[in-house]
């Protein structure tokens, strides 16, 4: 699942690890920083996905 981060050029990826019976075993949040030509940037596709949340 995609989630907005409080910092402008970062994106959170939230996912869950579930056991076979469907019980959530762990919740993980990974933070990605978007960079273009060595500078922070936010691609239009990612921005559109975040705005549609």
N, C-alpha and C positions, 0 to 999 in steps of 0.2 A: 504494500500500500504506500502511496506517495503522500507526503505530508509537508506543509510549509515549515520552514525553520525561521527562527526569529531574526537571523541574519539574512540579508538580501540575496546573496549569491550562494546560498546553501540550500540543500534539499535533504529531507529526512526520508529514509526508506524504512518502513516499519513492517516487520513480519513476525509470524508466530510459528513456533515449533510445537506440533501437536503429537500426542501419543496416538496409537492405533485406535483407541476408544474415543478420540476426539477431544480429550482433556488437554488444555494448553500446558505444555511442559516448560516453555520459555518464550519470552517476548524480547525481540531484538530491535534496536533502532540504530541504523547506520547513517552517518552524515556524509554527504558528498558535496564537495565544493566544485562549482562549475568554473572552468578556466578556458579562455580562448586567447591564443597568442601570448600566453604568459600573464594575462590580466584577468581578474574576476569578471565573469559575464554570465548571463542567464539565457540559454537558447530559447527561441520562440516556442518550440514544441514543449519544452519543460514548463515554461511560463503559462502556456495555454492549459496544460494539464493541471497545474496548481490552481489556476483561476476557475476551473470547472469543479473544484471540490466543494 
